[in-house]
Amino acid sequence: MTRLDVCRRFVASVRHSTELGIEVLEAHEDRVRTRMAASPQLVGNPDSGIMHGGAIFALMDQAGGLANACLIFPSFEITPTIDMRVDHLRAPAPGKAVICDAECYRLSQHVAFVRMSVYEEGDEEGEMLATGLATYMRMKLPGASKVVA
Amino acid sequence: MTDGLRDLVAACRQGSEPYQALIDRVPYAAFLGIEITARGEELTFVLPKRDTNLGNPTLPALHGGAVAGFMEQAAIIFLLLEMGEPRVPKTIDFTMDYLRAGHFRDTFAECRVTRLGRRVANVHISAWQVRRPEPIAIARAHFLLSEESATEPPE
């Protein structure tokens, strides 16, 4: 089983992430790339049609958890979020899918430190839509790997 | 040009439309299933127990992103209804502290404006499930406000 398999199984097990339409595109040891399609139900401003910041927050939170899974692969842990800050640099164009890259840049014994970057699909080398910084608790739950088995 | 949401906000504030009508106009709020209750002028937001908002499959717990989205949306509606902000405020930043597991049950939220500047509002949001003094999450967010006030007549 590869990192990508683990990430996809993980997301498939999280009901709200599947409702949001979150997909995993790439999974490397130091970085994971996720995607969320624009959908009418994720619109936050009915006058402009722009996606809700909360949906982007949820994508970033999920991507952060995946980044942890990538780093500790082939082991697997449940890592609830301790805290997360998102800066919304600019709004995505209405109807555009968003891409979130996440990277766990420090893994201590109990805490994982993650940063995220969000782009418009097709502009992954361009200007960011949002940045995020989060910490996650490494819960040593026995049997956690059953989630992705 | 008329702003669809602005007319609805004004109607809600005058009492000719229920507050819930505003929530129902925001697709993402309807997607999460958010409800709003008012006692006098005091607004409490409700995220009813719904399996589409579940996250961690082993617990089962609510998805942290669903709770955060609920709290961000609560703050936006709060600014629209209580502060008379005529347009949907833009989220500048959102900072979330998860304090307790969000169990699979109804979640409630209340908002407090810590500072209302001319262009920026600082809002504190608290969410709980069992008792208000035991929040499952607290958040702090900055919103960019529009320059016009709700009392100005539509152009």
Contacts between the chains, C-beta under 8 A, distances in Angstrom:
chain1	res1	chain2	res2	distance
A	13	B	57	4.5
A	14	B	54	7.6
A	14	B	55	5.3
A	14	B	56	7.2
A	14	B	57	6.7
A	14	B	63	6.5
A	15	B	51	6.1
A	15	B	52	6.2
A	15	B	53	7.6
A	15	B	54	4.2
A	15	B	55	7.3
A	15	B	57	7.5
A	15	B	63	7.5
A	16	B	52	6.4
A	16	B	53	5.2
A	16	B	54	5.9
A	16	B	55	5.5
A	16	B	62	7.8
A	16	B	63	3.5
A	16	B	65	6.6
A	16	B	66	5.0
A	17	B	55	7.5
A	17	B	63	6.9
A	17	B	65	7.8
A	19	B	31	7.8
A	19	B	52	4.8
A	19	B	53	7.9
A	20	B	65	7.6
A	40	B	27	5.8
A	41	B	27	5.1
A	41	B	28	6.8
A	41	B	30	7.5
A	41	B	31	4.3
A	42	B	27	7.0
A	42	B	28	5.5
A	42	B	31	6.8
A	43	B	26	7.5
A	43	B	27	4.3
A	43	B	28	6.1
A	44	B	26	6.4
A	44	B	27	7.8
A	44	B	28	4.9
A	44	B	73	7.5
A	44	B	76	7.7
A	44	B	88	7.1
A	45	B	5	7.7
A	45	B	26	7.6
A	45	B	88	4.5
A	46	B	4	6.8
A	46	B	5	6.4
A	46	B	25	5.3
A	46	B	26	6.2
A	46	B	27	6.7
A	47	B	3	6.2
A	47	B	4	5.8
A	47	B	5	5.4
A	47	B	87	7.8
A	47	B	88	7.1
A	48	B	88	7.8
A	51	B	28	7.9
A	52	B	26	7.8
A	52	B	28	3.8
A	52	B	69	6.6
A	52	B	72	7.6
A	52	B	73	7.1
A	53	B	69	8.0
A	53	B	72	5.8
A	53	B	91	4.2
A	53	B	94	6.5
A	54	B	28	6.4
A	54	B	32	7.9
A	54	B	65	7.3
A	54	B	68	6.0
A	54	B	69	2.6
A	54	B	70	7.3
A	54	B	71	8.0
A	54	B	72	4.4
A	54	B	73	5.9
A	55	B	28	6.1
A	55	B	65	7.9
A	55	B	69	6.3
A	57	B	65	5.7
A	57	B	68	4.8
A	57	B	69	6.2
A	57	B	72	6.9
A	57	B	94	6.2
A	57	B	96	7.6
A	58	B	63	6.6
A	58	B	64	7.7
A	58	B	65	2.4
A	58	B	66	6.4
A	58	B	68	6.7
A	58	B	69	5.8
A	59	B	65	7.2
A	60	B	65	7.9
A	61	B	63	7.8
A	61	B	64	5.2
A	61	B	65	4.5
A	61	B	68	7.0
A	62	B	63	7.9
A	62	B	65	6.4
A	78	B	56	6.4
A	78	B	58	6.2
A	80	B	56	7.1
A	80	B	61	7.8
A	80	B	64	7.3
A	80	B	98	6.7
A	80	B	101	7.2
A	81	B	64	4.8
A	81	B	96	7.7
A	81	B	98	5.2
A	82	B	97	7.6
A	82	B	98	6.1
A	83	B	95	7.2
A	83	B	96	6.2
A	83	B	97	4.7
A	83	B	98	6.6
A	84	B	64	7.9
A	84	B	68	7.6
A	84	B	95	7.4
A	84	B	96	5.2
A	85	B	93	6.5
A	85	B	94	7.2
A	85	B	95	4.3
A	85	B	96	7.5
A	86	B	93	6.4
A	86	B	94	5.1
A	86	B	95	7.8
A	87	B	92	7.3
A	87	B	93	4.7
A	88	B	90	7.3
A	88	B	91	5.2
A	88	B	92	6.3
A	88	B	93	6.8
A	88	B	94	7.6
A	91	B	90	7.3
A	141	B	58	6.8
A	143	B	58	7.9
A	144	B	58	6.8
A	146	B	58	7.8
A	147	B	57	6.0
A	147	B	58	6.2
